[in-house]
Amino acid sequence: MSDDGLTTPIARHIWESKYRWSEDGQVRDRQPADTWRRVARALAAVEPRDQSVWEERFYDSMAQLRFLPGGRIIAGAGTRRRVTLFNCFVMGAIEDAMDGIFEALKEGALTMQQGGGVGYDFSTLRPAGSRARSGGTIASGPVSFMRIWDSMCETLISTGNRRGAMMGVLRCDHPDIEAFIDAKRDGRALRHFNLSVLVSDDFMQAVKGDREWPLVFPAAQLGGPPEDGGEMVDRQWSGRRQPEPCRELRVISARTLWARLMQASYDVAEPGVLFIDRINRLNNLWYRERISATNPCGEIPLPPYGACDLGSINLPRFVHRPFTAQASLDHAAIEAEVRLAVRLLDNVIDVSHFPLPQQREQVRGSRRIGLGITGLADALLMLGIRYGEPVSYDTASAIMRRICHTAYATSCELAQEKGVFPYFEQAAYLQGAFIQTLPTALREQIAAHGLRNSHLTAIAPTGTISLLANNISSGLEPVFDFHFQRRIRQADGSYQTFPVEDYAHALWREQGGKAEEKGALPPAFVTARELPPEVHLQMQATIQSYIDNAIAKTINIPGDFPFDAYRSVFEQAYELGLKGCTAFRPNPVTGAILSREAAPLHCCDIDHEPA
């Protein structure tokens, strides 16, 4: 193995298959160092001064694997390809007309063709069986049109295009919500989608109070006079800036609908939930945006045509004297890395191509970035801290607090150097619920100088880049297992299986740990299957306090976990203040995300996730 930091076969394979630049039959990146140099040079080129200095700093950060940009950045920056450097987008509202639907499909295809995943809110489409006010046609419903998107994604895959990820969401009060909840019970349906239900505060209160729940739709889109059918209510509908008169089409039990959602999640691992009112309440751009969708993995709630500009601090790289009584985390070095990473991700916005002009306008108007962490569980192991113990929450909180506050301070400095983001309105921005949680000194700094970026922090799933970094634990997830099989799809559609060892476990063995001896693992060594759901939820809630975007987190549930206990998981997520929740329990439809036997994979695996 060459001395390039990629010390495992799977890391080398990931680089060669996903990030190495080859074009016109020629290999342009001969070693990983060439990849890092290409990216660093491209992103430093937009600096108004000292470009060579910034290139070296960016290069060193990535080559040492201290900071891992999102996969689209690594794969595309500095190449001659006309591709986007953004992992994912939320697309525009789908107009409820045949030409509007297929225009939205075209926009999604163009975006995925350039390498971006897409998220859509299908709530704007009329429920199945309803008649249009003009034309008299009978609607087939949003789920039927989602199948067209699924086929489009499959077609792009068949052409050799990078495998796409899609998120489809539907409101909890849409009349087709039951069909949406059950859509993935068919193991062949919507396999290129992740699904989430937009859950409102009103709905959660209705579940708690065991009340009836009306299913409604904007009356202007329904056929027949308003007096036909149910009562009229005003709702803040998807794709609309103002409340919309909606007709009540059916009334069901809120608890019955919630139980149906929980049963589907338990049986086939989807849908997840997005607590959409909380997302909007905590949105820094609350004064100009109404969000109703996220990117495919859920860590970036976005307005129409918004995009994900992602990167992660590799925490194990900042642990000194691992597995000793003197083990410590270098917070000062993390802070320095954050300052560099914010600048790098901000530059991505000026370097990237955009599939659509609306995306360019939205992205450059807000200059959102999503800086997060990866390798949290491995860092805790190296510090001798067991994931789920009180000290693990305190440590994670301290890390994320420093990252968040440093990122905001850096964005203030960049605003002075390069200008504020165009959508910044000082008085309104400072009134934001999340901004109000920042230290007084930071808020005063924002008031004086503004910000370069509207949002700064997010926790992405980091599955691919974590493998690139020699199989560190992903994001804030616990270690899946210390040894397992990872199945990777090849360019020809076949699979290759790699034996994989967790990074911290491998390092512990190198330092003399004897894993083969029974009971030899230190107490801190714990895997995801040993942790109850409450630990996953608490870790996510601990970090959420310092995340202005959101967190991609999958709560791993054992296959034999009883349904009666499972029913409360999403309710606990809501009570803890999370913005969303996804759980995964191995099941006959989706198999397992990872396993020692390399079982079939979930739709958000390494082949579909946005790297």
C-alpha positions as CSV (number, residue, x, y, z in Angstrom):
1,M,0.0,0.0,0.0
2,S,1.4,3.4,-1.0
3,D,2.1,6.0,1.7
4,D,-0.9,8.2,0.8
5,G,-3.0,7.9,4.0
6,L,-5.4,5.3,2.4
7,T,-4.3,2.3,4.4
8,T,-7.2,-0.1,3.7
9,P,-8.2,-1.9,0.5
10,I,-11.7,-0.5,0.7
11,A,-10.4,3.1,1.0
12,R,-8.2,2.6,-2.0
13,H,-11.2,1.1,-3.9
14,I,-13.4,4.0,-3.0
15,W,-10.8,6.5,-4.3
16,E,-10.3,4.6,-7.5
17,S,-13.9,4.0,-8.3
18,K,-15.6,7.2,-7.1
19,Y,-13.1,10.1,-6.8
20,R,-10.2,9.4,-9.2
21,W,-10.3,11.7,-12.2
22,S,-10.2,9.8,-15.5
23,E,-11.2,11.4,-18.8
24,D,-10.9,10.5,-22.5
25,G,-9.3,7.2,-21.6
26,Q,-6.5,8.9,-19.5
27,V,-6.0,8.7,-15.8
28,R,-5.5,12.2,-14.6
29,D,-5.2,11.5,-10.8
30,R,-2.4,8.9,-10.5
31,Q,-2.4,9.0,-6.7
32,P,-4.7,10.3,-4.0
33,A,-2.4,13.3,-3.6
34,D,-3.3,14.3,-7.2
35,T,-6.9,14.3,-6.2
36,W,-6.4,16.5,-3.2
37,R,-4.1,18.8,-5.2
38,R,-6.8,19.1,-8.0
39,V,-9.5,20.0,-5.5
40,A,-7.3,22.4,-3.5
41,R,-6.2,24.3,-6.6
42,A,-9.7,24.6,-7.9
43,L,-11.1,25.9,-4.7
44,A,-8.3,28.3,-4.0
45,A,-8.5,29.8,-7.5
46,V,-11.5,32.0,-6.4
47,E,-9.5,33.6,-3.6
48,P,-8.9,37.3,-4.3
49,R,-5.3,37.1,-2.9
50,D,-2.8,34.5,-1.6
51,Q,-4.1,31.7,-3.8
52,S,-1.0,29.6,-3.5
53,V,-1.2,29.9,0.3
54,W,-4.8,28.8,0.4
55,E,-4.1,26.0,-2.0
56,E,-1.4,24.6,0.3
57,R,-3.6,24.9,3.4
58,F,-6.6,23.2,1.6
59,Y,-4.3,20.5,0.3
60,D,-2.8,19.7,3.6
61,S,-6.1,19.6,5.4
62,M,-7.5,17.0,2.9
63,A,-4.4,15.0,2.3
64,Q,-4.0,14.5,6.1
65,L,-7.7,13.5,6.2
66,R,-8.5,16.1,8.8
67,F,-11.3,17.5,6.8
68,L,-13.4,15.5,4.3
69,P,-15.4,17.5,1.7
70,G,-18.6,16.1,0.3
71,G,-18.2,13.5,-2.4
72,R,-19.3,15.7,-5.2
73,I,-16.6,18.2,-4.3
74,I,-13.9,15.5,-4.3
75,A,-15.1,14.0,-7.6
76,G,-15.8,17.1,-9.6
77,A,-13.6,20.1,-8.5
78,G,-10.9,20.9,-10.9
79,T,-12.0,18.5,-13.6
80,R,-13.2,19.7,-17.0
81,R,-16.6,18.0,-16.5
82,R,-19.6,20.2,-16.3
83,V,-20.9,18.8,-13.0
84,T,-22.3,20.2,-9.8
85,L,-20.2,20.1,-6.7
86,F,-23.3,20.0,-4.5
87,N,-24.3,16.6,-3.2
88,C,-28.0,17.2,-3.3
89,F,-30.8,19.7,-4.1
90,V,-34.4,20.2,-3.2
91,M,-36.4,20.9,-6.4
92,G,-39.1,23.4,-7.1
93,A,-42.8,23.0,-6.3
94,I,-44.5,20.5,-8.6
95,E,-47.3,22.2,-10.4
96,D,-50.5,20.1,-10.4
97,A,-50.8,19.9,-14.2
98,M,-49.4,17.4,-16.7
99,D,-46.9,20.0,-18.2
100,G,-45.9,21.1,-14.7
101,I,-45.3,17.6,-13.6
102,F,-43.1,16.7,-16.5
103,E,-41.2,20.0,-16.3
104,A,-40.4,19.1,-12.7
105,L,-39.4,15.6,-13.9
106,K,-37.1,17.1,-16.5
107,E,-35.5,19.4,-13.9
108,G,-34.8,16.5,-11.7
109,A,-33.3,14.5,-14.5
110,L,-31.0,17.3,-15.5
111,T,-29.9,17.7,-11.9
112,M,-29.2,14.0,-11.4
113,Q,-27.4,13.8,-14.7
114,Q,-24.8,16.3,-13.3
115,G,-24.4,14.3,-10.1
116,G,-26.9,15.9,-7.6
117,G,-29.4,14.0,-5.6
118,V,-32.9,15.5,-5.4
119,G,-35.7,16.0,-2.9
120,Y,-39.3,16.6,-3.7
121,D,-42.5,17.5,-1.9
122,F,-45.3,15.6,-3.7
123,S,-48.0,17.2,-1.6
124,T,-49.0,19.7,-4.3
125,L,-50.4,16.9,-6.4
126,R,-54.1,16.1,-6.2
127,P,-55.2,13.0,-4.3
128,A,-56.1,9.9,-6.3
129,G,-59.7,9.9,-7.6
130,S,-60.2,13.6,-7.4
131,R,-61.5,15.5,-10.4
132,A,-59.7,18.6,-11.7
133,R,-61.8,21.9,-11.7
134,S,-60.7,22.5,-15.3
135,G,-60.6,19.7,-17.7
136,G,-62.5,17.2,-15.5
137,T,-59.6,14.6,-15.5
138,I,-59.3,12.1,-12.7
139,A,-56.1,12.3,-10.7
140,S,-54.0,9.2,-10.1
141,G,-52.4,10.7,-7.0
142,P,-48.8,11.6,-6.0
143,V,-47.6,8.0,-5.4
144,S,-48.4,7.1,-9.0
145,F,-46.3,10.0,-10.3
146,M,-43.5,9.1,-7.9
147,R,-43.1,5.9,-9.9
148,I,-42.2,8.0,-13.0
149,W,-39.4,9.6,-11.0
150,D,-38.3,6.2,-9.9
151,S,-38.2,5.0,-13.5
152,M,-36.3,8.1,-14.6
153,C,-33.6,7.4,-11.9
154,E,-33.3,3.8,-13.0
155,T,-32.9,4.9,-16.6
156,L,-30.1,7.3,-15.7
157,I,-28.4,4.5,-13.8
158,S,-28.6,2.2,-16.8
159,T,-26.7,4.8,-18.9
160,G,-23.8,4.6,-16.5
161,N,-24.6,7.8,-14.7
162,R,-23.7,8.1,-11.0
163,R,-26.3,6.4,-9.0
164,G,-28.8,8.9,-7.7
165,A,-30.5,9.5,-4.4
166,M,-34.0,10.9,-4.1
167,M,-36.2,12.0,-1.2
168,G,-40.0,12.0,-1.6
169,V,-42.1,13.6,1.1
170,L,-45.9,14.0,1.7
171,R,-47.8,16.0,4.2
172,C,-49.5,14.1,7.1
173,D,-52.8,15.8,6.1
174,H,-52.7,14.9,2.4
175,P,-55.6,12.5,1.5
176,D,-53.2,10.0,0.0
177,I,-51.0,9.8,3.1
178,E,-52.0,6.2,3.8
179,A,-51.0,5.0,0.3
180,F,-47.7,6.9,0.7
181,I,-47.0,5.3,4.1
182,D,-47.5,1.8,2.6
183,A,-45.8,2.4,-0.7
184,K,-42.6,0.5,0.1
185,R,-44.3,-2.6,1.4
186,D,-44.0,-3.7,-2.2
187,G,-40.3,-4.6,-2.4
188,R,-40.1,-3.5,-6.0
189,A,-41.7,-0.1,-5.6
190,L,-39.9,3.3,-5.3
191,R,-36.5,1.7,-4.7
192,H,-34.6,4.8,-5.6
193,F,-36.5,6.9,-3.1
194,N,-36.2,7.6,0.6
195,L,-39.6,8.5,2.0
196,S,-40.5,10.8,4.9
197,V,-43.8,12.1,6.2
198,L,-44.1,15.8,6.9
199,V,-45.4,15.7,10.5
200,S,-46.9,18.9,11.9
201,D,-47.2,20.0,15.6
202,D,-50.9,19.9,15.2
203,F,-50.8,16.3,14.2
204,M,-48.6,15.3,17.1
205,Q,-51.0,17.0,19.5
206,A,-53.9,15.2,17.8
207,V,-52.1,11.9,18.3
208,K,-51.4,12.7,22.0
209,G,-55.0,13.7,22.5
210,D,-56.5,10.8,20.5
211,R,-58.4,13.2,18.3
212,E,-59.8,12.9,14.8
213,W,-57.5,14.2,12.0
214,P,-58.9,15.8,8.8
215,L,-57.3,15.0,5.5
216,V,-57.6,18.0,3.2
217,F,-56.5,19.6,-0.1
218,P,-56.6,23.1,-1.6
219,A,-60.1,23.7,-2.8
220,A,-59.0,25.7,-5.8
221,Q,-57.5,22.5,-7.3
222,L,-60.5,20.3,-6.8
223,G,-63.5,20.0,-9.0
224,G,-67.0,20.8,-8.0
225,P,-68.4,23.8,-6.0
226,P,-67.0,24.4,-2.5
227,E,-70.2,23.3,-0.8
228,D,-69.8,19.8,-2.1
229,G,-67.9,17.6,0.2
230,G,-66.4,18.5,3.6
231,E,-65.8,21.6,5.6
232,M,-63.3,24.3,4.6
233,V,-60.2,25.1,6.6
234,D,-57.2,27.3,6.1
235,R,-53.8,25.6,5.8
236,Q,-50.3,26.7,5.1
237,W,-50.0,24.4,2.1
238,S,-46.9,23.2,0.3
239,G,-45.6,25.5,-2.3
240,R,-47.7,28.5,-1.1
241,R,-46.5,31.5,0.8
242,Q,-49.9,32.3,2.4
243,P,-52.5,30.0,4.0
244,E,-54.7,28.3,1.5
245,P,-58.5,27.5,1.8
246,C,-58.6,23.7,1.9
247,R,-61.5,21.3,1.6
248,E,-61.8,18.5,4.1
249,L,-62.1,15.2,2.1
250,R,-61.9,12.6,4.9
251,V,-61.5,12.4,8.7
252,I,-59.6,9.6,10.3
253,S,-58.2,8.9,13.8
254,A,-54.8,10.6,14.3
255,R,-53.6,7.6,16.4
256,T,-54.7,5.1,13.8
257,L,-52.7,7.0,11.1
258,W,-49.7,7.3,13.5
259,A,-49.9,3.5,14.2
260,R,-50.0,2.8,10.5
261,L,-46.9,4.9,10.0
262,M,-45.1,3.2,12.9
263,Q,-46.0,-0.3,11.6
264,A,-44.7,0.5,8.1
265,S,-41.5,1.9,9.6
266,Y,-41.1,-1.2,11.7
267,D,-41.8,-3.6,8.9
268,V,-39.9,-2.0,6.0
269,A,-37.8,0.8,7.6
270,E,-39.8,3.6,5.9
271,P,-41.1,6.2,5.9
272,G,-39.2,8.4,8.3
273,V,-40.6,11.6,9.8
274,L,-39.7,15.2,9.4
275,F,-41.1,17.5,12.1
276,I,-41.7,20.2,9.6
277,D,-43.1,23.0,11.9
278,R,-39.9,22.7,14.0
279,I,-37.8,22.8,10.9
280,N,-39.4,26.1,9.8
281,R,-39.5,27.6,13.3
282,L,-35.7,27.1,13.6
283,N,-34.8,28.1,10.1
284,N,-32.4,31.0,10.0
285,L,-34.1,32.4,6.9
286,W,-37.6,32.1,8.5
287,Y,-38.4,35.6,7.2
288,R,-38.2,34.6,3.5
289,E,-38.5,30.8,3.2
290,R,-41.1,28.2,3.7
291,I,-39.4,24.8,3.8
292,S,-41.3,21.6,2.9
293,A,-38.6,19.1,1.9
294,T,-35.0,18.0,2.6
295,N,-32.2,16.5,0.7
296,P,-32.3,12.7,0.3
297,C,-30.7,11.9,3.6
298,G,-32.4,14.6,5.6
299,E,-29.5,16.6,7.0
300,I,-30.3,19.8,5.0
301,P,-33.9,21.1,5.0
302,L,-34.1,23.4,1.9
303,P,-36.3,25.8,0.1
304,P,-37.1,25.2,-3.6
305,Y,-33.9,24.9,-5.6
306,G,-31.7,25.0,-2.5
307,A,-28.6,22.8,-2.4
308,C,-26.2,20.9,0.0
309,D,-22.6,22.1,0.3
310,L,-21.2,19.5,2.7
311,G,-18.0,18.6,4.6
312,S,-17.0,16.9,7.8
313,I,-14.3,17.3,10.4
314,N,-12.6,13.8,10.9
315,L,-12.6,13.7,14.7
316,P,-10.2,10.7,15.2
317,R,-7.4,12.7,13.6
318,F,-7.5,15.1,16.6
319,V,-7.2,12.5,19.4
320,H,-3.7,12.5,21.0
321,R,-2.3,9.5,22.8
322,P,-5.3,7.2,22.0
323,F,-6.2,4.3,24.3
324,T,-4.1,5.6,27.1
325,A,-4.9,7.3,30.4
326,Q,-3.6,10.5,28.9
327,A,-5.8,10.4,25.8
328,S,-7.1,13.9,24.9
329,L,-8.9,15.7,22.1
330,D,-7.2,18.7,20.6
331,H,-10.0,21.3,20.6
332,A,-7.7,24.1,19.5
333,A,-6.7,22.1,16.4
334,I,-10.4,21.3,15.6
335,E,-11.2,25.0,15.8
336,A,-8.4,25.9,13.4
337,E,-9.7,23.2,11.0
338,V,-13.2,24.6,11.2
339,R,-12.0,28.0,10.1
340,L,-10.3,26.5,7.1
341,A,-13.3,24.3,6.3
342,V,-15.8,27.1,6.3
343,R,-13.7,29.0,3.8
344,L,-13.3,26.0,1.6
345,L,-17.0,25.2,1.5
346,D,-17.8,28.9,0.9
347,N,-15.5,28.8,-2.1
348,V,-17.4,25.7,-3.5
349,I,-20.4,28.0,-4.1
350,D,-18.4,30.2,-6.5
351,V,-16.7,27.3,-8.3
352,S,-19.6,24.9,-8.9
353,H,-21.7,24.5,-12.0
354,F,-25.5,24.5,-11.5
355,P,-27.8,22.3,-13.5
356,L,-30.5,25.0,-13.4
357,P,-30.4,28.8,-13.2
358,Q,-32.9,28.8,-10.3
359,Q,-30.4,26.7,-8.3
360,R,-27.6,29.2,-8.9
361,E,-29.9,32.1,-7.7
362,Q,-31.0,30.3,-4.6
363,V,-27.6,28.9,-3.6
364,R,-25.7,32.2,-4.1
365,G,-28.4,34.1,-2.4
366,S,-28.2,32.2,0.9
367,R,-24.7,30.7,0.6
368,R,-25.7,27.8,2.9
369,I,-23.1,25.4,3.9
370,G,-23.3,22.3,6.1
371,L,-20.1,21.6,8.1
372,G,-20.3,18.6,10.4
373,I,-18.4,15.8,12.0
374,T,-17.6,12.2,11.3
375,G,-15.9,9.5,13.3
376,L,-17.5,10.6,16.6
377,A,-17.9,7.0,17.9
378,D,-14.3,6.1,17.0
379,A,-13.0,9.3,18.7
380,L,-14.9,8.4,21.8
381,L,-13.4,4.9,21.8
382,M,-9.9,6.3,21.4
383,L,-10.6,8.6,24.4
384,G,-11.8,5.6,26.5
385,I,-15.4,6.9,26.5
386,R,-18.3,4.5,26.0
387,Y,-21.0,5.7,23.6
388,G,-24.1,6.4,25.6
389,E,-22.5,7.1,28.9
390,P,-23.2,10.7,30.2
391,V,-19.6,11.7,29.5
392,S,-20.1,10.8,25.8
393,Y,-22.9,13.3,25.6
394,D,-20.9,15.9,27.3
395,T,-17.9,15.3,25.0
396,A,-20.1,15.4,21.9
397,S,-21.8,18.6,23.1
398,A,-18.4,20.3,23.7
399,I,-17.1,19.4,20.3
400,M,-20.2,20.5,18.4
401,R,-20.6,23.7,20.4
402,R,-17.0,24.8,19.6
403,I,-17.5,23.8,15.9
404,C,-20.8,25.8,15.7
405,H,-19.5,28.9,17.4
406,T,-16.2,28.9,15.5
407,A,-18.1,28.4,12.2
408,Y,-20.3,31.4,12.9
409,A,-17.3,33.6,13.9
410,T,-15.5,32.6,10.8
411,S,-18.5,33.4,8.6
412,C,-18.6,36.9,10.2
413,E,-14.9,37.4,9.3
414,L,-15.5,36.2,5.8
415,A,-18.5,38.7,5.5
416,Q,-16.1,41.5,6.3
417,E,-13.6,40.2,3.8
418,K,-15.9,39.1,0.9
419,G,-19.3,40.5,1.7
420,V,-22.5,39.2,3.4
421,F,-24.8,36.7,1.7
422,P,-27.4,38.5,-0.4
423,Y,-30.5,37.4,1.5
424,F,-29.2,38.7,4.8
425,E,-31.6,41.1,6.6
426,Q,-30.0,42.0,9.8
427,A,-33.0,42.7,12.1
428,A,-35.0,39.7,10.9
429,Y,-32.0,37.3,10.9
430,L,-31.1,38.2,14.5
431,Q,-34.6,37.4,15.6
432,G,-34.3,33.8,14.4
433,A,-34.9,31.1,17.0
434,F,-31.6,29.4,16.4
435,I,-29.6,32.6,16.2
436,Q,-31.0,33.6,19.6
437,T,-29.3,30.6,21.1
438,L,-25.8,31.8,20.1
439,P,-23.6,33.6,22.7
440,T,-24.2,37.3,23.0
441,A,-20.8,38.2,21.7
442,L,-21.4,36.3,18.5
443,R,-24.8,37.9,18.0
444,E,-23.2,41.3,18.4
445,Q,-20.6,40.3,15.9
446,I,-23.3,39.3,13.4
447,A,-25.2,42.6,14.0
448,A,-22.0,44.6,13.3
449,H,-20.7,42.7,10.3
450,G,-23.3,40.2,9.0
451,L,-22.5,36.7,7.8
452,R,-21.1,35.2,4.7
453,N,-23.4,32.1,5.0
454,S,-27.0,31.8,6.2
455,H,-26.5,28.4,7.7
456,L,-23.3,26.7,8.7
457,T,-23.7,23.3,10.4
458,A,-25.1,19.9,9.5
459,I,-24.4,16.2,10.2
460,A,-24.3,14.2,7.0
461,P,-24.3,10.4,6.9
462,T,-20.7,10.4,5.5
463,G,-20.9,6.7,4.5
464,T,-18.6,6.9,1.5
465,I,-16.1,9.5,2.7
466,S,-15.8,7.6,6.1
467,L,-14.8,4.5,4.1
468,L,-12.3,6.7,2.2
469,A,-10.8,7.7,5.6
470,N,-10.1,4.0,6.3
471,N,-13.5,3.1,7.7
472,I,-13.9,5.5,10.5
473,S,-17.4,5.4,12.1
474,S,-19.9,7.4,10.1
475,G,-21.2,10.8,11.2
476,L,-22.4,10.7,14.8
477,E,-23.4,7.0,14.5
478,P,-22.1,4.4,16.9
479,V,-19.7,1.8,15.5
480,F,-21.8,-0.6,13.4
481,D,-19.4,-3.5,14.2
482,F,-15.7,-4.0,14.6
483,H,-15.5,-6.5,11.7
484,F,-18.0,-6.9,9.0
485,Q,-18.5,-7.3,5.2
486,R,-19.2,-4.3,3.0
487,R,-20.7,-4.9,-0.4
488,I,-19.8,-2.3,-3.1
489,R,-21.4,-2.0,-6.5
490,Q,-19.0,-2.0,-9.4
491,A,-19.2,0.0,-12.6
492,D,-20.7,-3.0,-14.5
493,G,-23.5,-3.4,-11.9
494,S,-21.9,-6.4,-10.1
495,Y,-20.9,-6.3,-6.5
496,Q,-17.6,-6.8,-4.8
497,T,-17.4,-7.6,-1.1
498,F,-14.7,-6.2,1.2
499,P,-13.9,-7.4,4.7
500,V,-13.8,-4.3,6.8
501,E,-12.5,-3.5,10.2
502,D,-13.4,-0.4,12.2
503,Y,-10.7,2.2,12.2
504,A,-10.4,2.6,16.0
505,H,-10.5,-1.2,16.5
506,A,-7.7,-1.6,14.0
507,L,-5.6,1.1,15.7
508,W,-6.2,-0.5,19.1
509,R,-4.9,-3.8,17.8
510,E,-1.8,-2.1,16.3
511,Q,-1.1,-0.7,19.7
512,G,-1.1,-4.2,21.3
513,G,-4.8,-4.9,21.9
514,K,-5.6,-8.6,21.8
515,A,-9.1,-8.8,20.2
516,E,-8.9,-12.6,19.9
517,E,-8.8,-13.0,23.7
518,K,-12.3,-13.4,25.3
519,G,-13.2,-10.3,27.2
520,A,-10.2,-8.5,25.9
521,L,-12.0,-5.5,24.5
522,P,-12.0,-2.4,26.8
523,P,-15.3,-1.3,28.3
524,A,-15.6,1.6,25.9
525,F,-15.9,-0.7,22.9
526,V,-19.6,-0.9,22.1
527,T,-21.5,-1.5,18.8
528,A,-24.8,-0.1,17.6
529,R,-26.7,-3.3,18.2
530,E,-25.9,-3.2,21.9
531,L,-27.4,0.3,22.3
532,P,-31.1,0.9,23.0
533,P,-32.9,3.4,20.8
534,E,-32.9,6.0,23.7
535,V,-29.1,6.3,23.4
536,H,-29.3,7.1,19.7
537,L,-32.0,9.6,20.3
538,Q,-30.2,11.3,23.2
539,M,-26.9,11.6,21.2
540,Q,-28.8,13.2,18.3
541,A,-30.7,15.6,20.6
542,T,-27.4,16.5,22.4
543,I,-25.8,17.6,19.1
544,Q,-29.0,19.1,17.5
545,S,-28.6,22.1,19.8
546,Y,-25.6,23.3,17.7
547,I,-26.9,22.3,14.2
548,D,-28.7,25.0,12.3
549,N,-29.5,22.7,9.4
550,A,-30.3,19.1,10.5
551,I,-28.8,15.7,11.2
552,A,-28.8,12.5,9.2
553,K,-29.2,9.8,11.8
554,T,-30.5,6.2,11.5
555,I,-31.6,4.6,14.7
556,N,-30.6,0.9,14.4
557,I,-33.2,-1.4,15.8
558,P,-32.6,-5.1,16.4
559,G,-34.7,-7.4,14.3
560,D,-36.3,-8.9,17.5
561,F,-37.1,-5.5,19.1
562,P,-40.8,-5.7,20.1
563,F,-43.2,-3.4,18.2
564,D,-44.9,-2.2,21.4
565,A,-41.5,-0.6,22.4
566,Y,-40.8,0.6,18.9
567,R,-44.0,2.6,18.7
568,S,-42.7,5.2,21.1
569,V,-39.3,5.9,19.4
570,F,-40.6,8.6,17.0
571,E,-42.6,10.2,19.8
572,Q,-39.5,10.4,21.9
573,A,-37.7,12.0,19.0
574,Y,-40.4,14.7,18.9
575,E,-40.3,15.3,22.6
576,L,-36.5,15.6,22.6
577,G,-36.7,18.5,20.0
578,L,-35.3,16.6,17.0
579,K,-36.1,17.8,13.5
580,G,-36.6,14.3,12.1
581,C,-36.2,10.7,12.8
582,T,-35.4,7.6,10.7
583,A,-35.1,4.1,12.1
584,F,-33.9,0.9,10.5
585,R,-34.8,-2.6,11.5
586,P,-33.6,-5.5,9.4
587,N,-36.6,-6.9,7.5
588,P,-37.4,-9.2,4.5
589,V,-38.1,-6.3,2.1
590,T,-34.9,-4.2,2.5
591,G,-32.5,-6.6,4.2
592,A,-29.8,-5.0,6.2
593,I,-27.7,-1.9,5.7
594,L,-24.5,-3.7,6.6
595,S,-23.9,-7.2,7.8
596,R,-21.3,-9.8,8.4
597,E,-22.9,-11.7,5.6
598,A,-23.1,-8.7,3.2
599,A,-26.9,-8.8,3.0
600,P,-29.0,-6.8,0.5
601,L,-28.7,-3.1,1.1
602,H,-31.0,-0.3,1.9
603,C,-31.9,2.4,-0.6
604,C,-29.6,4.9,1.2
605,D,-26.5,2.7,1.0
606,I,-23.2,3.7,-0.4
607,D,-24.4,3.1,-4.0
608,H,-27.2,5.6,-3.6
609,E,-26.2,8.0,-0.9
610,P,-24.8,11.4,-2.0
611,A,-21.2,10.4,-1.0
